[in-house]
């Protein structure tokens, strides 16, 4: 690894640690020539499939677009950063492991919806309302009703309690 300060080619690794997400390695390095110390991060270089949009145009896969949409859906929701990171990693892993070299935006949307459904029902509805682009209120109502039917027994008790308090 070349020293970013003096350009020396031979640097020494002082310490290596697995990053908090478990998908990269952080290394502390030292340059014997200028005695500078700096950090590097090593990640796997994976190739994502090309994204095919609804209008049949293609674009480069963007982790940032998926991350942004999830954060928008989860805004002001009580979901931990670790849970969000895990959901994002699950989505990205599913996209990478596709056998095809192209993936549709609808497939990516399905992956996101599945993760949001497991994380937070309100975020799921927020995302679905944009992703599914409802043309009528009955379709949206049906989605919410289906979600109510799928609630766990604990969530149904909580829902009853909240409704009785109002």
C-alpha positions, -999 to +999 in steps of 0.1 A: +000+000+000+014+034-010+019+060+017-005+089+010+019+114+025+053+105+009+045+079-018+066+052-002+056+018-016+065-003+014+043+004+044+037-017+075+004-029+089+003-022+126-032-035+134-061-051+115-097-053+128-130-064+114-153-035+110-185-032+130-206-044+100-185-074+095-181-068+057-148-050+057-114-049+074-099-017+089-061-016+090-038+008+109-006+014+088+027+030+094+052+044+068+089+036+077+100+064+054+081+095+068+068+078+101+032+088+092+003+067+104-030+063+087-060+040+084-072+020+054-104+000+048-105-031+028-138-043+012-147-069-013-151-056-048-184-070-059-201-064-092-238-055-090-261-063-119-273-034-142-307-020-132-335-021-157-360+006-150-398+004-158-393+023-190-368-003-201-338+020-198-307+007-179-286+023-153-257+015-130-267-001-097-267+024-068-264+014-032-271+050-023-305+050-039-316+020-019-301+034+013-318+067+008-352+052+002-350+030+033-339+059+054-368+080+041-393+052+049-378+048+084-376+085+092-387+091+128-393+054+134-376+036+163-354+012+145-318+007+155-289+015+132-278-021+134-312-034+122-311-009+093-276-019+084-285-056+085-316-050+063-295-030+038-269-057+037-296-084+031-310-064+002-276-058-014-266-095-009-298-106-027-291-082-056-255-094-059-264-131-058-289-128-088-278-151-116-287-126-143-265-096-151-295-074-150-321-068-123-354-049-126-363-021-103-394-040-094-373-069-081-352-045-060-384-030-047-397-064-037-365-070-017-368-037+000-405-042+009-397-077+024-370-062+046-392-032+057-421-055+064-398-074+089-384-041+103-414-018+107-449-019+094-453+019+092-421+021+071-434-007+050-466+012+042-447+044+035-424+027+010-453+007-005-473+039-010-446+053-032-433+021-048-467+006-057-480+041-068-516+035-058-541+050-082-570+046-058-575+046-021-591+011-021-559-005-032-540+013-004-567+003+021-564-033+010-527-033+017-532-019+052-560-044+059-538-073+047-510-060+070-535-059+100-544-096+093-507-106+092-498-090+126-483-112+152-503-119+184-481-094+203-488-067+177-525-074+178-525-070+216-506-037+213-529-025+186-560-033+208-544-015+237-536+016+216-571+017+201-587+014+236-567+043+249-581+067+223 
